[in-house]
């Protein structure tokens, strides 16, 4: 048996998230599509483990997954072979041979998420399925200042779903920033881990600040409250993308677009 590591991109619109749901066998998930393709390719019943269990509608540019196999197929042949089987909205960019004790979740040191907002007057015909449309001007300066207040180690209970079995809500956000390209507003967040819906709740909160419905001073109060009701709404899933999962930390690569070795959305 050997371990293969995959780097995968996908559009989340047509899928009910990453994870297989055994109680709903006919529901489409990314994990299930990968496992079906691997079975066709290797003739084995393979279980794929993903680094991030993205929700329904959430996309990925750099999801990481791994699997054990007895197959003799060279690892560098997997991307081309799998892409010939998978639906066109799932693409394997890279395959690597790794140690058998590699774990895509436990070994991850950092994750980069990007939330896409489009502020044009009408939905963008090409990107509407991958961005949250807000046909209003947003105060980018105050949003940027608010985003910076979320950096560092905090208890992010206010930015997590209210009903959760989690006991530890402390996470370290190493970078949280807003950038703009014409009518697109990007929220980039890099951290050592994230709570359920955390990025989307942060996005929803910053959007309210951009609209003037919350102020910069509200951010510290929301953090200190440790109360989900204090934060903004959960932004729609379609605007969120898992950009990259890192297995070593390099501060100069936090949310650094030039460090990506795969095509980026909206560029």
Residue pairs with C-beta under 8 A, 6 or more apart in sequence:
1 68
1 69
1 70
1 100
2 68
2 69
2 70
2 97
2 100
3 66
3 67
3 68
3 97
3 98
3 99
3 100
3 102
4 66
4 67
4 69
4 75
4 78
4 95
4 96
4 97
4 98
5 64
5 65
5 66
5 95
5 96
5 97
5 98
5 102
5 104
6 34
6 48
6 64
6 65
6 66
6 67
6 78
6 79
6 82
6 92
6 94
6 95
7 62
7 63
7 64
7 92
7 93
7 94
7 95
7 262
8 30
8 34
8 60
8 62
8 63
8 64
8 65
8 90
8 91
8 92
8 93
9 59
9 60
9 61
9 62
9 63
9 90
9 91
9 93
9 262
10 30
10 59
10 60
10 63
10 89
10 90
10 91
11 59
11 89
11 90
11 129
11 130
12 30
12 54
12 55
12 56
12 57
12 58
12 59
12 60
12 237
12 238
13 57
13 59
13 89
13 129
13 130
13 238
14 28
14 87
14 89
15 28
15 29
15 30
15 33
15 56
15 57
16 24
16 27
16 28
16 29
16 56
17 29
17 30
17 53
17 54
17 55
17 56
17 57
17 58
18 29
18 30
18 31
18 50
18 52
18 53
18 54
18 63
19 29
19 31
19 50
19 53
20 29
20 31
20 32
20 35
21 27
21 29
30 50
30 54
30 60
30 63
30 90
31 48
31 50
31 65
33 86
33 87
33 90
34 48
34 65
34 82
34 86
34 90
35 45
35 46
35 47
35 48
37 82
37 85
37 86
38 44
38 46
38 48
38 67
38 69
38 82
39 45
39 46
40 85
41 71
41 73
41 78
41 81
41 82
41 85
42 69
42 70
42 71
42 73
43 71
44 69
44 70
44 71
46 67
46 68
46 69
47 67
47 68
48 65
48 66
48 67
49 65
49 66
49 67
49 103
49 104
49 105
50 63
50 64
50 65
50 104
50 105
51 63
51 64
51 65
51 104
51 105
51 108
51 111
51 245
52 60
52 63
52 64
52 111
52 242
52 245
54 60
54 63
54 240
54 242
55 197
55 237
55 240
56 237
57 236
57 237
57 238
57 240
58 237
58 238
58 240
58 241
58 242
59 130
59 238
59 240
59 241
59 242
59 265
60 241
60 242
60 243
61 241
61 242
61 243
61 244
61 260
61 262
61 263
61 264
61 265
62 93
62 112
62 242
62 243
62 244
62 245
62 260
62 262
63 242
63 245
64 104
64 108
64 245
65 104
66 98
66 102
66 103
66 104
68 100
73 81
75 95
75 96
75 97
76 95
77 95
78 92
78 95
79 92
79 93
79 94
79 95
82 92
83 91
83 92
86 92
93 262
104 245
107 247
108 245
108 246
108 247
109 192
109 246
109 247
109 248
109 249
110 174
110 190
110 191
110 192
110 245
110 246
110 249
110 254
111 190
111 191
111 192
111 193
111 194
111 242
111 244
111 245
111 246
112 188
112 189
112 190
112 242
112 243
112 244
112 245
112 246
112 254
112 255
113 188
113 189
113 190
113 194
113 199
113 240
113 241
113 242
113 243
114 186
114 187
114 188
114 189
114 240
114 241
114 243
114 265
115 132
115 186
115 187
115 189
115 199
115 200
115 203
115 235
115 239
115 240
115 241
116 127
116 130
116 131
116 132
116 184
116 185
116 186
116 239
116 240
116 241
116 265
116 266
117 131
117 132
117 133
117 134
117 138
117 184
117 185
117 186
117 187
117 203
117 207
117 239
118 124
118 127
118 128
118 131
118 132
118 133
118 134
118 183
118 184
118 185
119 133
119 134
119 135
119 136
119 137
119 138
119 183
119 184
119 185
120 133
120 135
120 183
121 135
122 135
123 133
124 131
124 133
124 183
127 184
127 265
127 266
129 238
130 238
130 239
130 241
130 265
131 184
131 238
131 239
131 266
132 203
132 207
132 235
132 236
132 238
132 239
134 207
136 211
138 185
138 207
138 210
138 211
139 209
139 210
139 211
139 212
140 178
140 180
140 185
140 210
142 209
142 210
142 215
142 216
143 178
143 185
143 206
143 207
143 209
143 210
144 177
144 178
145 216
146 205
146 206
146 209
146 216
146 219
147 176
147 177
147 178
147 187
147 206
148 176
148 177
149 216
149 219
149 220
150 173
150 176
150 189
150 202
150 219
150 223
151 173
151 174
151 175
151 176
152 172
152 173
153 170
153 171
153 172
153 173
154 170
154 171
154 173
154 223
155 169
155 170
155 223
155 226
156 169
156 170
156 171
156 195
156 198
156 223
157 169
157 226
157 227
157 228
158 201
158 222
158 223
158 225
158 226
158 227
158 228
158 230
158 231
159 195
159 197
159 198
159 201
159 202
159 205
159 222
159 228
159 231
160 166
160 169
160 195
160 196
160 197
160 198
160 201
160 228
161 195
161 196
161 197
161 228
162 228
162 229
164 195
164 196
166 195
166 196
169 195
169 226
171 191
171 192
171 193
171 194
171 195
171 198
172 191
172 192
172 193
173 189
173 190
173 191
174 190
174 191
174 192
174 251
174 254
175 188
175 189
175 190
175 254
175 255
176 187
176 188
176 189
176 190
176 202
177 187
177 188
177 255
178 185
178 186
178 187
178 188
178 206
179 185
179 186
179 188
180 186
181 266
184 266
185 210
186 266
187 199
187 202
187 203
187 206
188 243
188 255
189 199
189 202
189 255
190 254
190 255
197 234
199 240
200 234
200 235
200 236
200 237
200 239
200 240
201 228
201 231
201 232
201 233
201 234
201 235
202 231
203 235
203 239
203 240
204 231
204 232
204 233
204 234
204 235
205 214
205 219
205 222
205 231
205 232
206 232
207 232
207 235
208 214
208 232
208 233
209 215
209 216
209 218
209 219
214 232
221 230
222 230
222 231
241 265
243 260
244 260
246 253
252 259
253 259
257 264
257 267
